Amino acid sequence: MLAGLSLVLVVGTCLFSLAGHLGALDWRLDLASHFRPWYAVAAALALVLAAALRRRRLAVAAALLLLAELWQVAPLWLARPLAAGEPALRLVHFNGLSSNPRKAEAVAWLAGTAADVVVVQEVDADWAAALAAMPDHVALESVLRADNFGMTLLVRHGFEDMVVRTWREDLVPGIPTLAAELAVAGRRIALLAVHTLPPVSRDYAERRDAQLARAAAWAREQRGAGRLPVIVGDLNTSPFSAPLRRLLTDGGLVDSQRGFGLQASWPVGPVFPRIAIDHCLHDPALVTAARALGPALGSDHLAVRVDLAWPPGQAP
């Protein structure tokens, strides 16, 4: 029985892992890419069982599979970012959930982060009213919607003088994004807040991928204009997914998650394995000095807090 379980773990993990690697070919295959840390756990369990049962060939197969999965996930812990110099910007992103019953508690936590910029997504009229009372912060740009694609961009009092302008950016028709240009220590930072469609159908997956491709083009455009691009949001894709890897490569961006662990942000709850779909991606001229998830605050997502800094010796 245990030998059969070990075999099922090896074969099943191998098939799902292979499907994830072929995610660029089909959106349904790409769904399998999000669970690589769990594949590593399954392969490790299979290795232990096979070794205990002295099933040498099965143990070798499990060990090779475990190494392959660790090769994918280990950089999240081992690829430490460059040393940080002077602080540049503290960002907090939170998909607050339109139906969140704990909005006041969430707003109090957001205010307590002392973030320079806060992006809240799934903002409707009720959320807007709660955010209007957020201590020490002011909303500069908002799109209020009855569906799940409203959002608000807030800045800390005292940081308002750093904001050059804010505007709404159309990546794809019908799905709003917010942008801001910031002047920080003599440098210009362009911030884009994105909430993509979830890949629950071919149409939605294609539109999500179009949003991400357009975000990569936006990053290149901002860099060409002398601004350092930063993209935050619920991107509905994980670090192991082909669409996110294309965004990083095509946009010339760095994933702030690398070096800080899995930091899986969705879904909050015990039913489903949690994955990382809330992101902060930034220009290589910035450094991730710190990154952490917030507590459960009534949403199905956890907030992401990121401290961006200048490389040592490069702060103006």
C-alpha positions as CSV (number, residue, x, y, z in Angstrom):
1,M,0.0,0.0,0.0
2,L,2.8,2.5,0.9
3,A,4.7,1.5,-2.2
4,G,1.6,2.2,-4.3
5,L,1.2,5.6,-2.6
6,S,4.8,6.5,-3.3
7,L,4.4,5.5,-7.0
8,V,1.2,7.6,-7.3
9,L,2.9,10.6,-5.7
10,V,5.9,10.3,-8.2
11,V,3.8,9.8,-11.3
12,G,1.1,12.3,-10.4
13,T,3.6,15.0,-9.4
14,C,5.6,14.4,-12.6
15,L,2.5,14.7,-14.8
16,F,1.2,17.9,-13.1
17,S,4.7,19.4,-13.1
18,L,5.1,18.7,-16.8
19,A,1.7,20.3,-17.5
20,G,2.9,23.4,-15.7
21,H,6.0,23.6,-17.8
22,L,3.9,23.5,-20.9
23,G,1.7,26.4,-19.7
24,A,2.7,28.7,-22.5
25,L,0.9,26.4,-24.9
26,D,-2.5,26.4,-23.2
27,W,-4.1,28.3,-20.3
28,R,-5.4,25.1,-18.7
29,L,-1.9,23.6,-18.5
30,D,-0.6,26.9,-17.0
31,L,-2.9,26.4,-14.0
32,A,-0.7,23.5,-13.0
33,S,2.3,25.7,-12.7
34,H,1.1,27.5,-9.6
35,F,1.6,24.6,-7.2
36,R,5.3,23.9,-7.5
37,P,6.1,24.2,-3.8
38,W,3.4,21.5,-3.2
39,Y,4.9,19.3,-5.9
40,A,8.2,19.5,-4.0
41,V,6.5,18.4,-0.8
42,A,4.8,15.5,-2.6
43,A,8.2,14.5,-4.2
44,A,9.9,14.6,-0.8
45,L,7.2,12.5,0.8
46,A,7.5,10.0,-2.1
47,L,11.3,9.9,-1.5
48,V,10.9,9.2,2.2
49,L,8.4,6.4,1.6
50,A,10.5,4.8,-1.2
51,A,13.6,5.0,0.8
52,A,11.9,3.4,3.9
53,L,10.6,0.6,1.7
54,R,14.0,0.2,0.0
55,R,12.5,0.7,-3.4
56,R,15.7,2.0,-5.0
57,R,14.4,2.9,-8.5
58,L,11.4,4.7,-7.1
59,A,13.6,6.5,-4.6
60,V,15.9,7.7,-7.4
61,A,12.9,8.9,-9.5
62,A,11.5,10.7,-6.5
63,A,14.9,12.3,-5.7
64,L,15.3,13.6,-9.3
65,L,11.7,15.0,-9.2
66,L,12.4,16.7,-5.9
67,L,15.6,18.3,-7.3
68,A,13.7,19.5,-10.4
69,E,11.0,21.1,-8.3
70,L,13.5,22.7,-5.8
71,W,15.3,24.2,-8.8
72,Q,12.1,26.1,-9.6
73,V,11.2,27.2,-6.0
74,A,14.5,27.6,-4.2
75,P,15.2,31.1,-5.7
76,L,12.3,32.4,-3.8
77,W,14.4,31.8,-0.6
78,L,18.0,31.8,-1.9
79,A,18.1,34.6,-4.5
80,R,18.7,37.3,-2.0
81,P,18.3,40.8,-3.4
82,L,21.1,43.3,-3.7
83,A,22.1,45.2,-0.6
84,A,19.8,48.1,0.1
85,G,20.9,51.7,0.5
86,E,18.7,54.7,1.3
87,P,15.0,54.0,1.5
88,A,13.0,55.1,-1.5
89,L,9.4,54.1,-1.1
90,R,7.1,51.9,1.1
91,L,4.2,50.4,-0.9
92,V,1.2,48.4,0.4
93,H,-1.1,46.6,-1.9
94,F,-4.3,45.0,-0.7
95,N,-7.1,43.2,-2.6
96,G,-9.7,44.1,0.0
97,L,-12.6,42.0,-1.3
98,S,-15.8,44.0,-2.2
99,S,-17.9,42.1,0.4
100,N,-15.3,42.4,3.2
101,P,-17.1,42.7,6.5
102,R,-14.0,44.0,8.4
103,K,-13.3,47.1,6.4
104,A,-12.7,49.4,9.4
105,E,-10.2,46.9,10.9
106,A,-8.4,46.6,7.5
107,V,-8.2,50.4,7.1
108,A,-6.7,50.7,10.6
109,W,-4.0,48.2,9.7
110,L,-3.3,49.8,6.4
111,A,-2.9,53.2,8.2
112,G,-0.6,51.6,10.7
113,T,1.9,50.4,8.0
114,A,3.0,54.0,7.5
115,A,3.1,53.2,3.8
116,D,3.9,56.1,1.4
117,V,1.6,54.7,-1.2
118,V,-1.4,52.3,-0.6
119,V,-3.3,50.6,-3.4
120,V,-6.6,48.9,-2.5
121,Q,-8.4,46.8,-5.1
122,E,-12.0,45.6,-5.3
123,V,-13.1,49.0,-4.1
124,D,-16.8,49.9,-4.3
125,A,-18.8,52.8,-2.6
126,D,-18.6,51.2,0.8
127,W,-14.9,50.7,0.6
128,A,-14.4,54.2,-0.6
129,A,-16.3,55.5,2.4
130,A,-14.1,53.4,4.7
131,L,-10.9,54.6,3.0
132,A,-12.0,58.2,3.3
133,A,-11.5,57.9,7.1
134,M,-8.0,56.3,6.8
135,P,-5.7,58.2,9.2
136,D,-2.8,60.1,7.7
137,H,-3.6,59.2,4.1
138,V,-5.6,60.7,1.3
139,A,-7.1,59.1,-1.8
140,L,-5.6,60.7,-4.9
141,E,-7.3,58.5,-7.6
142,S,-10.2,56.1,-7.5
143,V,-12.3,54.0,-9.8
144,L,-15.4,52.8,-7.9
145,R,-17.2,49.8,-9.4
146,A,-19.9,47.4,-8.3
147,D,-17.9,44.4,-9.6
148,N,-14.4,43.3,-8.4
149,F,-12.4,45.8,-10.5
150,G,-12.6,49.1,-8.6
151,M,-9.5,50.4,-7.0
152,T,-8.1,53.4,-5.0
153,L,-4.6,54.9,-4.8
154,L,-3.8,56.6,-1.5
155,V,-0.7,58.5,-0.4
156,R,0.6,59.3,3.1
157,H,0.3,62.9,4.3
158,G,3.7,64.4,3.9
159,F,4.3,62.3,0.8
160,E,1.8,64.3,-1.3
161,D,4.5,66.7,-2.5
162,M,6.3,63.7,-4.1
163,V,3.3,63.0,-6.4
164,V,3.8,64.6,-9.8
165,R,0.5,63.3,-11.2
166,T,-1.9,60.5,-11.2
167,W,-4.0,59.1,-14.0
168,R,-6.1,56.2,-15.3
169,E,-4.3,53.9,-17.7
170,D,-6.2,51.7,-20.2
171,L,-4.3,48.4,-20.7
172,V,-7.3,46.6,-22.1
173,P,-10.8,48.0,-22.6
174,G,-13.2,47.7,-19.7
175,I,-10.7,46.9,-16.9
176,P,-9.3,50.0,-15.1
177,T,-5.8,50.5,-14.0
178,L,-4.3,53.5,-12.0
179,A,-1.0,55.1,-12.5
180,A,1.1,57.7,-10.7
181,E,4.3,59.5,-11.3
182,L,6.4,60.1,-8.2
183,A,9.5,62.3,-7.6
184,V,11.6,60.6,-5.0
185,A,15.0,61.9,-4.0
186,G,15.5,63.5,-7.4
187,R,14.4,60.4,-9.4
188,R,11.1,59.7,-11.1
189,I,9.2,56.5,-10.3
190,A,6.2,55.5,-12.4
191,L,3.7,53.3,-10.5
192,L,1.0,51.1,-12.2
193,A,-1.7,49.4,-10.2
194,V,-3.2,46.4,-12.1
195,H,-6.0,43.9,-11.3
196,T,-6.1,41.3,-14.0
197,L,-9.0,39.0,-14.9
198,P,-8.8,35.5,-13.3
199,P,-8.0,32.7,-15.7
200,V,-11.2,30.8,-15.3
201,S,-11.9,30.5,-19.0
202,R,-10.0,30.8,-22.3
203,D,-11.4,34.3,-22.9
204,Y,-10.5,35.5,-19.4
205,A,-7.0,33.9,-19.6
206,E,-6.3,35.6,-23.0
207,R,-7.5,39.0,-21.7
208,R,-5.4,38.6,-18.5
209,D,-2.4,37.8,-20.7
210,A,-3.1,40.8,-22.8
211,Q,-3.2,43.0,-19.7
212,L,0.2,41.6,-18.6
213,A,1.7,42.1,-22.1
214,R,0.5,45.7,-22.1
215,A,1.9,46.2,-18.6
216,A,5.3,45.0,-19.9
217,A,5.1,47.6,-22.8
218,W,4.1,50.3,-20.3
219,A,7.2,49.5,-18.2
220,R,9.4,49.9,-21.3
221,E,7.7,53.1,-22.2
222,Q,8.2,54.6,-18.7
223,R,11.8,53.6,-18.7
224,G,12.3,55.2,-22.1
225,A,10.9,58.4,-20.7
226,G,13.4,58.3,-17.8
227,R,11.1,56.9,-15.1
228,L,11.6,53.8,-13.1
229,P,8.6,51.5,-13.5
230,V,6.9,49.7,-10.6
231,I,3.9,47.4,-11.1
232,V,1.7,46.3,-8.2
233,G,-1.5,44.4,-8.1
234,D,-3.5,41.2,-8.0
235,L,-2.1,39.7,-11.2
236,N,-4.0,36.4,-11.0
237,T,-0.8,34.5,-11.8
238,S,2.1,33.0,-9.7
239,P,5.9,33.4,-9.9
240,F,6.0,30.0,-11.7
241,S,3.5,30.9,-14.4
242,A,4.5,31.6,-18.0
243,P,2.6,34.9,-18.3
244,L,4.3,36.4,-15.3
245,R,7.7,35.3,-16.4
246,R,7.0,36.9,-19.8
247,L,6.0,40.1,-18.0
248,L,9.3,40.1,-16.0
249,T,11.4,39.4,-19.1
250,D,9.6,41.7,-21.6
251,G,9.2,44.5,-19.0
252,G,12.8,44.2,-17.7
253,L,11.5,44.0,-14.2
254,V,12.6,42.4,-10.9
255,D,10.2,40.3,-8.8
256,S,10.3,41.7,-5.3
257,Q,9.4,38.2,-3.9
258,R,12.7,36.6,-4.8
259,G,14.7,36.1,-1.7
260,F,11.8,36.6,0.7
261,G,10.1,33.1,0.5
262,L,6.8,32.0,-1.0
263,Q,4.6,34.7,0.6
264,A,1.5,33.1,-0.8
265,S,-1.3,35.6,-0.6
266,W,-4.5,33.8,-1.8
267,P,-6.8,32.3,-0.8
268,V,-7.1,33.0,2.9
269,G,-8.5,29.9,4.6
270,P,-7.7,26.2,5.1
271,V,-9.5,24.7,2.1
272,F,-7.2,25.4,-0.9
273,P,-3.4,25.5,-1.1
274,R,-2.4,29.1,-0.9
275,I,-0.5,30.6,-3.9
276,A,1.2,33.9,-4.6
277,I,-0.8,36.1,-7.0
278,D,-0.4,39.5,-5.4
279,H,2.8,41.1,-6.7
280,C,5.2,44.0,-6.7
281,L,7.5,44.1,-9.7
282,H,10.1,46.9,-10.1
283,D,12.9,48.3,-12.2
284,P,16.4,46.9,-11.5
285,A,17.5,50.3,-10.5
286,L,15.5,49.8,-7.3
287,V,16.2,47.2,-4.5
288,T,13.7,45.3,-2.4
289,A,14.8,46.1,1.1
290,A,11.9,44.2,2.8
291,R,8.8,42.4,1.9
292,A,6.0,40.9,4.1
293,L,2.4,39.8,4.0
294,G,-0.2,41.3,6.3
295,P,-2.6,39.5,8.6
296,A,-6.0,38.1,7.6
297,L,-8.3,41.2,7.4
298,G,-11.6,39.9,6.2
299,S,-10.5,39.5,2.5
300,D,-9.7,36.3,0.6
301,H,-6.3,38.0,0.0
302,L,-3.5,39.0,2.3
303,A,-1.9,42.4,1.9
304,V,1.6,42.8,0.5
305,R,4.0,45.4,2.0
306,V,7.2,46.2,0.1
307,D,10.0,48.6,1.1
308,L,11.9,49.7,-2.0
309,A,15.3,51.3,-1.6
310,W,18.1,52.7,-3.8
311,P,21.3,50.6,-4.3
312,P,24.1,51.5,-1.9
313,G,25.8,54.7,-3.0
314,Q,23.2,55.6,-5.6
315,A,20.8,57.7,-3.6
316,P,20.9,61.3,-4.7
